[in-house]
Amino acid sequence: MKVLVTGANGMFGQDLCPILEDVGCFVIKTDIDNLDITNPQITDEVVAKTKPDLLIHCAAYTNVDKAEEDLQNAILINEKGTENIAKACAKQNTTLVYISTDYVFDGTKNTPYTNQDKPNPINNYGISKLKGEEAVKKHCKKYYIARTSWLYGHFGKNFVETMLSLKDKPELKVVDDQIGCPTWTIELANGILKILQKPYGIYHICGSGSTSWYGFAKEIFSLQNLQVNLKPCNTTEFPRPAKRPQYSVMDNLELCRDWKIALKEYMDLRPNEVKTK
């Protein structure tokens, strides 16, 4: 199978591409330098020239807080860029996988969100990603929308590495009233391989189980046997430009392992030079 990956140099893309190659795919890696998804003509030309069987659309505007003051660029990349990809895929009869987010939900539920629940984003990032979902559904018949959450991986800035970099602070406060599903990039990649065997539609690919950011941090330090002065706090004590859903747990239909098991494996695989910093 020939697979084109957008955002191949990003945190997720760098883990996804080798996994695709391991299962026998011919992978076409693209990023901003050779595929500007905001340019419809270039997008058409690249997809028409390569004619992939599958396109996994990882490229995105992901700065949640910055999107509050930069909605124009978030929309340009996450909606218009995705629309360009979707139209190009439709022309070539290419199956599209669009990576979306738990932030399409408002967090007012108290049971895990299913793919039947109606999205209602409460920040600009979530709005832009939902518009991307709508573009995919409008222009493609052969598509998978893969919503994920609290993503971390070895090739990008993420919560795990941020927490470890702060381990020596006299006191470290972490929000305890936002609940979600930590997800390792490897779990997301393997989850995508699983849904390709299923009917087209929307899937939630995230770690099984749930925790707060505080609970996530506590597990990180526990796995490293670190004694950190970690304290829980409320969202009101740690204000951010973008509102976060208080509860964004998603029902993943057992597509991914328990988040704690995945996190332990991630920690065990961290490079030695990172561990010793």
Steps between C-alpha positions, in 0.01 A plus 500: 500500500622847410446745787556875494553659843465874554687648795748212481764698692269569795490315830238251382622474142849395606358202690228418247716470187733222626199301625336526158825386335526208743164365379609524135368840394682722254501830686512842335611746767391860457523812710478876446818500291353278228124523556332825604151375581368858506569525126222311316690480170815355655294258709314381189824458308679300771209262560435460125868430430551250783154337483509349850259226604483661842577849630551553874458869572711586806598856406319747726507821696535361853578795728179502705564823689644696207190417294299728730674802348586339166172345386566604140804274468340218697207506256731533200691185593246286684192576291613633162810280485294195588237598243773515234624155603146359504419632152826365360435158654148491359632568148747212523264263688754497783391395850561781750584472869462832680651540846262695724471572871303456821479881508205485261298426817396748769578275796156522664438125489588269788522179300741428213421671171403268214518568128124564512532794739453845354816714499490844661853647520573771757828633358624615160724199451206265551287710265763486226545122534124442491479706182766268360283201589205659323709561188605135493140380531383746234755414232600136563309173490799291605617646829592431860496775761731398784452708814783478750596677822783608731757379247865443590795349312878492478526748214333813631424725792247329722362483854721209610826674412375833637423341836840331517672829419323657801574221749745708705262788569440568872129450433325385184129565465303310236131526412287225655152595373545427129452132414609333178683212335880519461603350166843389378566566131578130450157408633338746258696356206404143588141609553489644150615167357210336684228735375612449140341156532172655615219692324563864409401755763605665826716317755648599835862385524632583844642331806257278691398622842527861611671735741557867578811692399604467865445124491696482174791691657490284813531183290789649299701573814409165657632311198829690528519449878522875544409681820331819381305752705194460278180677600152486342331826407185621328474647152425838656848498658664434165319720245574450131385704198297208364228332704545125539217248530482376859415149388613380158522125560415309182372145448773342287329165443818335636710621207786592737654357814466640850673837513719395793636198315579712194665770711727245671613373160563854381708573810701179457581598141607857571855562373772481767609859435147617577473288814817640650421868445 
